[in-house]
Amino acid sequence: MVTEPIRKDLRMEVFADSKELARAVGHVLKTVNGRDVSALRLEASDGTLAVSATGSDRWSRSILPAETMEPGVALVGAARFDAVVRALPAGEIRVETDGEWVAAGSDGARLRLRMLDPDMEGVVTPVTPPLPDVMHPVDTEKFARTADAVAGAIPADPGMGVLRAIHLTVDGGRMTMEATDRNLASRAGLDVAGMPDGEWLAPGEWLKANARNARRIGFTGRAVCIQSDTDTDLTPVLDGAYPRLDRLFSPEGEPVAVLDVDRPPMLAAARMLKNVNFTSRQIVPIRVEPDDHGIRLTLVDADSNGVQHLDADAPAFAPFGVNADYLIDALTTLTGEKARVTLREGRNGYAPIMIGAPDADKDAPVHMVAPVRLGAAA
């Protein structure tokens, strides 16, 4: 794709909605990490105004409908133009260039900025990178739901390397997404008929954010690209070997106990108990044990404690501890009224605990949660 050069001697004039322009600017800055962006590229063409930005390793373009009087291109300071468009009143505005200046506003309010020189030191001019030859359609709702289902397992620590990715695998028209921080592993899938087989490591937070409005996804040898009705976003895939999780999600042997619990009450109990933890610590452990006609969830904190009984179809089982955040994340991604907690023997107690839905289909979210030592939960 050829990028139109920026020439200050050519006039640009376009009419657009101020809120739509503010949304476009906000999207590209958020997607490429606005702190790394020096310049925005504005390009008016027949019926559209495009805003694009290049960050340290990402590119984003957002297009909004416009009435173009004079097609052209302008380069503006990212932070300053963002402030300008957010300050303008709602409604139709005119964006135009005049020599060294870019002006935006209406008859009642008009703000001007000096254009950037693309040769100025420190200015990174947005340039359209090589895009995928083919963009494959996805079901927006299912794609977003699948990304959300696994995103809770992405570690917050930026030093975790490939674990900061969502692992994408396409096999036979089905896409599987999975993520893990080594204590929680999550997997979910969706149909992507016609998409070629492959495997990619997409930056997790980027994928989650852009999945919400995704209409199409495509890949180059080094990058993943997502398109919505208005936006096109591209980021490099991550390098490295991702942990192989197949054996974790397909454990051998029969479970020692299967607990079928009403999901909404269990989620509410986990949230309640977490909220009464007043000790500052990363892990908020909840003890789960048999109770009359069900199970009991308990939190014992240095300054407070709480307990909640839940009706459940549960056989006898040894008590176990679970991280409250992981339990909440897992239960939140499920959509049915029931949750199934499957327990298997491990080397020193229970193996990772499987949380999913009873009789779930192959695409439904499944979570494997490392148990917490009961000594830490007492």
Wavefront OBJ file of the C-alpha trace (Angstrom):
o trace
v 0.000 0.000 0.000
v 1.387 3.418 -1.005
v 1.291 6.116 1.679
v 0.448 9.594 0.379
v 3.341 12.001 1.096
v 2.742 14.969 3.372
v 2.930 18.320 1.579
v 2.257 21.578 3.368
v 1.701 23.400 0.104
v -1.505 21.422 -0.573
v -4.701 22.513 1.124
v -6.952 20.014 2.927
v -10.522 20.765 3.918
v -13.037 18.296 5.344
v -16.235 18.359 7.435
v -16.779 15.675 10.095
v -18.540 15.046 13.404
v -16.446 16.145 16.389
v -17.395 13.166 18.559
v -16.549 10.679 15.807
v -13.206 12.400 15.267
v -12.477 12.333 19.013
v -13.332 8.629 19.089
v -11.011 7.920 16.155
v -8.122 9.846 17.714
v -8.685 8.189 21.092
v -8.761 4.735 19.536
v -5.473 4.998 17.669
v -3.671 6.547 20.631
v -4.923 3.888 23.033
v -4.164 1.053 20.616
v -0.560 2.030 19.901
v 0.104 3.320 23.441
v -0.188 7.102 23.193
v 2.908 7.738 25.330
v 5.020 6.420 22.435
v 3.287 8.495 19.737
v 4.624 11.843 18.543
v 2.429 12.436 15.502
v -0.969 11.706 14.002
v -1.541 11.501 10.287
v -4.817 12.986 8.984
v -5.822 12.003 5.469
v -8.972 13.314 3.816
v -10.199 11.457 0.759
v -13.520 10.950 -0.983
v -16.123 10.598 1.769
v -13.759 9.756 4.658
v -11.230 11.162 7.087
v -8.568 8.699 8.270
v -6.528 9.124 11.463
v -3.439 6.933 11.860
v -0.572 6.551 14.320
v 2.577 4.494 14.710
v 3.852 3.542 18.141
v 7.070 1.800 19.124
v 5.891 -1.445 17.522
v 2.219 -0.990 16.581
v 0.131 0.771 13.949
v -3.496 1.853 14.007
v -5.859 3.613 11.604
v -9.411 4.753 12.262
v -11.747 6.007 9.528
v -14.816 8.188 9.977
v -17.340 9.456 7.445
v -16.697 12.978 6.210
v -17.604 15.477 3.539
v -14.341 16.162 1.745
v -14.023 19.526 0.062
v -10.268 19.311 -0.619
v -8.479 15.955 -0.257
v -5.107 16.078 1.429
v -2.798 14.993 4.222
v -1.639 16.691 7.426
v 0.735 15.764 10.227
v -0.142 17.007 13.723
v 1.169 16.569 17.238
v -0.636 13.609 18.780
v -1.243 14.863 22.325
v -2.109 18.398 21.220
v -4.555 17.358 18.515
v -6.194 14.920 20.933
v -6.705 17.797 23.383
v -8.088 20.024 20.635
v -10.722 17.610 19.342
v -11.856 16.745 22.851
v -12.314 20.425 23.643
v -14.510 21.148 20.619
v -18.303 21.279 21.005
v -20.445 18.424 19.708
v -21.607 18.574 16.134
v -20.158 19.117 12.692
v -16.714 20.725 12.507
v -14.380 21.729 9.722
v -10.778 20.492 9.690
v -8.547 22.374 7.279
v -4.925 23.221 6.605
v -3.610 26.658 5.855
v 0.092 26.818 5.199
v 1.836 25.857 8.434
v -1.409 25.445 10.390
v -4.212 22.952 10.976
v -7.502 24.422 12.164
v -10.490 22.544 13.605
v -13.822 23.943 14.661
v -17.134 25.447 13.647
v -18.366 28.972 13.153
v -18.646 29.405 16.906
v -15.367 27.816 18.002
v -12.105 27.372 16.105
v -8.763 26.053 17.347
v -5.464 26.064 15.463
v -2.275 24.006 15.752
v 0.991 24.352 13.947
v 1.587 21.330 11.720
v 4.579 19.098 12.362
v 7.499 18.865 9.998
v 7.994 15.160 9.117
v 11.756 15.770 9.027
v 11.817 17.197 12.535
v 13.937 15.259 15.029
v 11.825 12.970 17.219
v 8.809 12.979 14.907
v 7.718 9.492 13.834
v 5.529 9.854 10.766
v 2.835 7.145 10.601
v 3.422 4.917 7.590
v 1.054 2.133 6.566
v 2.858 -1.192 7.156
v 2.417 -4.307 4.997
v -1.074 -5.619 5.741
v -2.316 -9.214 5.380
v -3.258 -10.257 1.863
v -6.505 -11.786 3.189
v -8.650 -10.740 6.138
v -10.896 -13.523 7.445
v -14.362 -12.780 8.876
v -15.146 -13.612 12.507
v -18.312 -13.503 14.570
v -17.772 -10.316 16.581
v -19.657 -11.399 19.694
v -18.097 -14.871 19.850
v -14.604 -13.575 19.121
v -14.844 -10.971 21.888
v -16.362 -13.463 24.340
v -13.612 -15.981 23.630
v -10.852 -13.413 24.159
v -12.472 -12.228 27.414
v -12.747 -15.837 28.617
v -8.977 -16.354 28.586
v -7.709 -12.821 29.267
v -7.903 -13.261 33.041
v -4.978 -15.681 32.841
v -2.637 -13.105 31.270
v -0.030 -12.117 33.888
v 0.232 -8.425 34.725
v 4.035 -8.544 35.033
v 5.516 -7.131 31.789
v 8.596 -9.281 32.352
v 6.704 -12.544 31.770
v 7.624 -12.705 28.080
v 5.485 -14.994 25.930
v 3.080 -15.573 28.833
v 1.837 -12.041 28.157
v 0.385 -13.419 24.908
v -2.852 -15.117 24.025
v -1.919 -18.271 22.144
v -4.001 -18.563 18.963
v -4.264 -21.876 17.128
v -6.384 -22.503 14.042
v -6.969 -26.131 13.101
v -9.635 -27.356 10.707
v -11.758 -24.217 10.833
v -11.688 -23.857 14.619
v -9.717 -21.239 16.547
v -8.551 -21.995 20.070
v -7.406 -19.217 22.395
v -5.482 -20.003 25.545
v -3.555 -18.092 28.184
v -1.705 -18.949 31.381
v 0.256 -17.309 34.178
v 1.361 -20.799 35.386
v -1.177 -20.808 38.236
v -4.269 -20.274 36.085
v -4.713 -21.622 32.571
v -7.762 -20.749 30.466
v -8.930 -22.063 27.108
v -11.905 -21.331 24.826
v -12.650 -21.527 21.110
v -14.849 -20.507 18.208
v -15.576 -21.553 14.629
v -13.583 -19.734 11.945
v -14.589 -21.626 8.806
v -12.242 -20.991 5.893
v -9.351 -19.633 7.953
v -6.074 -21.465 7.176
v -4.385 -23.493 9.905
v -1.669 -21.763 11.893
v -0.335 -20.745 15.290
v 0.409 -17.252 16.614
v 1.249 -15.443 19.859
v -0.772 -12.218 19.925
v -0.117 -9.639 22.677
v -2.875 -10.436 25.149
v -4.089 -7.008 26.252
v -3.999 -5.731 22.657
v -6.075 -8.679 21.448
v -8.618 -8.353 24.250
v -9.118 -4.634 23.613
v -9.483 -4.947 19.849
v -11.601 -8.116 19.930
v -14.629 -6.174 21.139
v -15.505 -4.826 17.696
v -13.577 -7.244 15.492
v -15.087 -8.115 12.130
v -12.025 -9.626 10.465
v -8.603 -10.955 11.446
v -5.547 -11.612 9.323
v -1.908 -12.550 9.680
v 1.381 -11.787 7.985
v 4.563 -13.677 8.730
v 5.329 -11.373 11.651
v 2.105 -9.603 12.622
v -1.573 -9.975 13.449
v -4.169 -7.518 12.157
v -7.737 -6.904 13.369
v -10.350 -4.844 11.543
v -13.645 -3.451 12.774
v -16.131 -1.419 10.769
v -14.004 1.683 11.349
v -10.575 0.610 12.607
v -7.579 -1.362 11.357
v -4.980 -2.324 13.972
v -1.735 -4.231 13.537
v 0.850 -5.468 16.021
v 3.845 -7.807 15.811
v 3.361 -11.319 17.120
v 5.553 -12.305 20.056
v 8.584 -14.547 19.665
v 9.182 -17.631 21.765
v 7.845 -21.061 22.656
v 4.493 -21.076 24.417
v 3.809 -23.751 27.095
v 2.017 -26.805 25.701
v -1.224 -27.045 27.644
v -2.959 -29.978 25.942
v -2.117 -32.450 28.704
v -3.262 -29.988 31.355
v -6.699 -29.621 29.743
v -6.978 -33.371 29.022
v -5.866 -34.942 32.320
v -5.568 -38.688 32.697
v -7.495 -40.754 35.212
v -10.891 -40.477 36.793
v -11.720 -37.490 39.004
v -11.944 -38.044 42.748
v -14.906 -35.660 43.002
v -17.163 -33.606 40.727
v -19.030 -30.684 42.300
v -21.988 -29.175 40.454
v -22.748 -25.779 41.971
v -25.156 -22.945 41.183
v -22.817 -20.503 39.478
v -24.337 -17.084 40.406
v -24.438 -17.794 44.186
v -20.888 -19.177 44.114
v -19.650 -16.105 42.237
v -21.423 -13.790 44.682
v -19.922 -15.696 47.642
v -16.385 -15.484 46.224
v -16.760 -11.729 45.679
v -18.176 -11.205 49.164
v -15.375 -13.123 50.841
v -12.700 -11.331 48.843
v -14.143 -7.989 49.926
v -13.710 -8.824 53.615
v -10.022 -9.582 53.178
v -8.292 -6.649 54.872
v -4.777 -8.066 54.853
v -2.589 -6.720 52.058
v -1.481 -9.704 49.977
v -1.548 -10.798 46.379
v -3.372 -14.077 47.000
v -6.741 -14.081 48.753
v -7.299 -17.770 49.594
v -10.761 -19.281 49.961
v -11.226 -22.658 51.639
v -13.776 -24.973 50.004
v -15.032 -27.977 51.974
v -18.071 -30.257 52.285
v -21.075 -29.014 54.237
v -24.523 -30.353 55.006
v -26.338 -30.585 51.668
v -23.596 -28.766 49.786
v -20.300 -26.972 50.245
v -18.927 -24.198 52.439
v -16.653 -21.356 51.328
v -14.540 -19.772 54.075
v -12.113 -16.887 54.294
v -10.003 -16.446 57.400
v -8.162 -13.127 57.508
v -5.989 -11.703 60.271
v -8.619 -9.067 61.027
v -11.839 -10.664 59.772
v -13.387 -13.844 58.488
v -16.399 -14.951 56.518
v -18.287 -18.074 55.565
v -20.960 -18.909 52.990
v -22.938 -22.125 52.568
v -23.929 -23.141 49.037
v -26.349 -25.835 47.974
v -24.520 -28.218 45.665
v -24.573 -31.697 44.217
v -21.302 -32.746 45.842
v -19.891 -36.064 47.056
v -17.477 -36.283 49.959
v -14.118 -34.660 49.196
v -11.071 -33.365 51.006
v -11.055 -29.594 51.566
v -9.015 -27.474 49.192
v -7.948 -23.857 48.857
v -8.386 -21.651 45.799
v -7.263 -18.130 44.907
v -10.356 -15.892 45.101
v -9.341 -13.873 42.030
v -8.957 -17.023 39.932
v -12.295 -18.405 41.127
v -14.031 -15.123 40.306
v -12.396 -14.917 36.860
v -13.387 -18.475 36.005
v -16.988 -18.166 37.159
v -17.428 -14.796 35.422
v -16.595 -16.237 31.998
v -19.225 -18.970 32.269
v -22.734 -18.137 31.105
v -24.970 -20.918 32.394
v -26.647 -21.335 35.749
v -24.359 -24.197 36.776
v -20.601 -24.518 37.254
v -18.734 -27.808 37.493
v -15.638 -28.108 39.677
v -13.636 -31.256 38.942
v -11.025 -32.531 41.413
v -8.219 -34.955 40.601
v -5.390 -36.320 42.700
v -1.998 -34.681 42.361
v 1.432 -35.368 43.768
v 0.875 -33.458 47.001
v -2.888 -33.198 47.228
v -5.054 -32.061 44.361
v -3.923 -31.563 40.791
v -5.000 -28.316 39.076
v -8.740 -27.861 39.589
v -10.905 -27.798 36.462
v -13.720 -25.220 36.411
v -16.191 -25.176 33.547
v -19.802 -25.808 32.710
v -21.519 -29.208 32.976
v -21.817 -30.870 29.560
v -20.060 -27.918 27.912
v -19.397 -27.952 24.166
v -15.888 -27.913 22.738
v -15.760 -24.115 22.470
v -16.941 -23.295 26.002
v -14.408 -21.769 28.442
v -12.456 -24.172 30.639
v -10.112 -23.084 33.437
v -7.411 -25.016 35.277
v -6.637 -23.462 38.652
v -3.678 -24.383 40.848
v -4.938 -25.144 44.376
v -3.723 -23.007 47.279
v -2.178 -24.725 50.272
v -4.716 -24.857 53.073
v -2.066 -23.608 55.467
v -2.180 -20.341 53.538
v -5.967 -20.309 53.709
v -6.291 -20.912 57.409
l 1 2 3 4 5 6 7 8 9 10 11 12 13 14 15 16 17 18 19 20 21 22 23 24 25 26 27 28 29 30 31 32 33 34 35 36 37 38 39 40 41 42 43 44 45 46 47 48 49 50 51 52 53 54 55 56 57 58 59 60 61 62 63 64 65 66 67 68 69 70 71 72 73 74 75 76 77 78 79 80 81 82 83 84 85 86 87 88 89 90 91 92 93 94 95 96 97 98 99 100 101 102 103 104 105 106 107 108 109 110 111 112 113 114 115 116 117 118 119 120 121 122 123 124 125 126 127 128 129 130 131 132 133 134 135 136 137 138 139 140 141 142 143 144 145 146 147 148 149 150 151 152 153 154 155 156 157 158 159 160 161 162 163 164 165 166 167 168 169 170 171 172 173 174 175 176 177 178 179 180 181 182 183 184 185 186 187 188 189 190 191 192 193 194 195 196 197 198 199 200 201 202 203 204 205 206 207 208 209 210 211 212 213 214 215 216 217 218 219 220 221 222 223 224 225 226 227 228 229 230 231 232 233 234 235 236 237 238 239 240 241 242 243 244 245 246 247 248 249 250 251 252 253 254 255 256 257 258 259 260 261 262 263 264 265 266 267 268 269 270 271 272 273 274 275 276 277 278 279 280 281 282 283 284 285 286 287 288 289 290 291 292 293 294 295 296 297 298 299 300 301 302 303 304 305 306 307 308 309 310 311 312 313 314 315 316 317 318 319 320 321 322 323 324 325 326 327 328 329 330 331 332 333 334 335 336 337 338 339 340 341 342 343 344 345 346 347 348 349 350 351 352 353 354 355 356 357 358 359 360 361 362 363 364 365 366 367 368 369 370 371 372 373 374 375 376 377 378
